[in-house]
Amino acid sequence: MPPISQDEILQQVKLSCQMPALVRAIAERKIVSQKAQELELTVETAELQKAADSFRLKNNLVTAQETIDWLECHALSLDDLEALVYHTVLSTKLADRLFADRVKPYFTERQLDYTQIVLYEVVLSDFDLAMELFYALQEGEITFAEIAQQYAQELEMRRRGGYRGLVTRKDLKPELSAAIFAAKPPQLLKPIAVGKQVYLVWVEAIVSPALTETLRSQILTELFSGWLKQQVKAAAPTLDSTLSPKIVP
């Protein structure tokens, strides 16, 4: 196969309709760098090394040769890898500087969004059958696990006895979330029809949210992503003039 030129790579990016995402990513990097510079944020060598170790672990790059092979596969140099990790660390520090004091108020205002329920469900296509099973459950004639084993469409759901796990409001269809989160667990809900599907639902428990370190990081990411999106949008009128000429072959 003949060598592939940079112009051909750029043309493929265009033909794959990936140019908007590429331009947005470039804009985001510029915005992060500029804002970090304004706030005089720096990345220490120890922070960079720790992030690099985490990156290698995440990508299963245990040995030096595996790292070299991965870099070659992605057409990256060691300097490129350092730049990638540096940007990740810088973005994390910038997010913390901008929004650390807003995490708790944000969490307090949206506790309902982070409330979880322990949910079991079986999806049926026959409402009459769903009602029949509902009454059989109430009478103790059958268990939810037995219903799941007989009627759940997915093999994994049959194996788990209909256990869907911990879910939040956003994990559920709007037609389901209102009824499910109004339950007083443990409670079996009457079948809920959504289009051609009928949901037989057992709400085992409601889990109140706690501001764990994992959730804190999630909220920080949400706040930072929203801010970054606004910054890119605000810069949109200038993107064509600052980026487009540089990416035309």
N, C-alpha and C positions, 0 to 999 in steps of 0.2 A: 504494500500500500504506500502511495506517495506521501511525503510529509504534509501535515495539516498546518496551514498558515494561521496567523492571528486574525487576519481578515475573514477567513473562512469560519473561524470560531465565532467571531462577532456576527457574521451573517446568520449562522445557525441560531444564535441567541435571539436575533430579530425574528427569524422564521418560526421559532418556537414560542413567540409572543411572550418572551421573558424580559424584554427590555424595560417595561415599567417597573417590575420588581427590582431589576438591577439598578436602575436610576434611583429608586427609593432607598435602596440599601446604601448606595454611595452618599446620598443626601443625609441619611441618618448618621453615618460615620463622621461626616463633616460637622454636623450639629453637635454630636457628642464631644468631639475634639475641641470645638470652639468653646462650648460651655464649660468644659473641664478646665480649659486654659484660663477662662475668665475667673473661675473660682480657685485657680491655682492648685488644682488637684494633681497629685503625682502618684506614680506606681513604683513602689520599692522593689528591689531585686528579689527579696524574700517572697513578696506577694506574687510576683511574676513566676517564680519557680514553683510555688505551691499551686498556682492555677495551671501551670504547664503539666505538673504531675497529675492533677485531677483530670485534665483533658486527655492525657494518655491513658489513664485508667478507664475513663468513660468510653474510649474508643478501642479498648483492648490492645493497646500498644505497650506490651510488657517489656520487650527487648528493644535495644537500639536499632537492630535490623528491621524489626516490624515498623518502627517509627519511620525509618528511611524509606521503606517500601510504600508506606501509606502516603508520605510526602510526594514520592514520585508518581504514585497513582493519581494524586490530585494536582500535579504540576506545581507543587509548592516547594519553596526552599526553607531552610531553618529560620532565615530572617522573616519569611512570610508567616511561619508558625508562631514566631515570637510576636509579630504584629497582630496576629489573630487573637492570641491569648491576652496581649496588652489591651486590645480594644474591649475584650470581655471584662477584664478587671476594672478598666476605667469606667465602663458603663455601669458596673455594679456599684462602684464608689460614688459615681454621679447620682445614681438613683437614690442611694442612701442619704447623700447630702441634701438633695432636693425634697425628699418625701418621708424621711424617717419620722419626723414629728407629726405626719398626717396619717400614719398607719393606724394608730389606735382609734382616732375619731372616725376614720373610714370604716374600720371594723365595727365599731359601736353602731354606726348608722345603718349598716347592712348586715346585722347579725342574722336576720332571717334568710339572707342569701347563702350564708355559710352553715345554716342548720342542716343536719343530715338525718335521714331516716334509714332504719334497717328494713329493707323491703324484700318481700317475696311476691312473685307474680307469675301468672300463666296467661298467655295470650291465646284466645280462642276466636273462632269465626262464626260461632252459633250462640246467639244470646240466650235462647231457651236452654241450651246445654249448660251455659255458664250459670244460669239461675238454678238449675237442677243441682249442679255441683256446689253452689253456694249454700243451699239448704242442707245438702248432705253433710257439708262441713259443719254447719251449725248443730246438726244432730249428732255429730261424732261418728257418722257412718263411714267416713273416709278422712284421710289426712291430706294436708296440702302437698306433702312430698309424694304421696301416691297419685294425686292429680297431675303433678308435674311429670312424673314418670310416664304417665299415660298420654298426656296431651301437649306437653311442651314441645315446641317445634325444633328447638336447638338441642343437640345432644348434651352439651355442657350444662344447659339449664335443667335437663332431666337428671343428670348426675348430681346436681346441687340441690335437687328438690325444689326448684323454682327460686332459689336464693339469688337475688340480683346484687345484693351488697349494700354498701352505704351510698346513698344518692342525695343530691341537693335538688333544689327547685329547677335549676337550669338543666339538670339531667333528664327532666321529665317533660312530656308534652304539656302545654298549657291546660288542656282539657283534663289532664290527670292530676297535675300538681295541686290545684285548689282543693280537690276532694281528699287527696292523700295527706296533705299537710294539715288538714282540719281534723284528721283522725285522732282518737284518744287511745293510743296503743296500750297493750296489744289488742288489735282490732282487725276483724275481717270486714272488708268493704263490700257493699253490693256491687255486682258487675257494672263496669263503666264502659259504655260503648263509645268508641272513637272511630268514626267512619265505618269500615267493614270489620273492624277488629273489636273484640270485647276483652276487657282486662279484668281478671280475677286477682284481687290484691289482698295480701296480708301484711299489715304494718306491725312489725314486731316492737319497734322502739324508736323514740326520737332522741337524737344525740345533740345536745346543746354545744355550740361552737366554743372553742378556746383559742386564744391568740398564741398558738404555738410558733416556734421559729420557722417551721415549714410554711405555715399560713402567712406569717409576717413577710417572708420572701415572696410568696405568691402575690400578696397585696402590693408590695413594692414594685414588682414586675408589672402589675396591672396599671398602677399609677404612672410609672415611668413610660410604659408603652403608649398610654393615652397622651401623655405630654409630648412624646416624640412624634406621634402621629400628627398632633396639632402643629408642631414646629415645622414638619415637612409640608403640611398643607399651607401654612403661612408663607413658606418659601417657594411654593409652587410657581408663582409668576416668574421667578428668577431661574428655575431649574433648566428651562429650555436654553437660556442664554449662557448659563455657566457650565452645563454638562453636555448638551447635545453636540456642540461643535467638536468637542474632544472625543466623541465616540463615533463620529462619522468616518469611515475608512477613506 
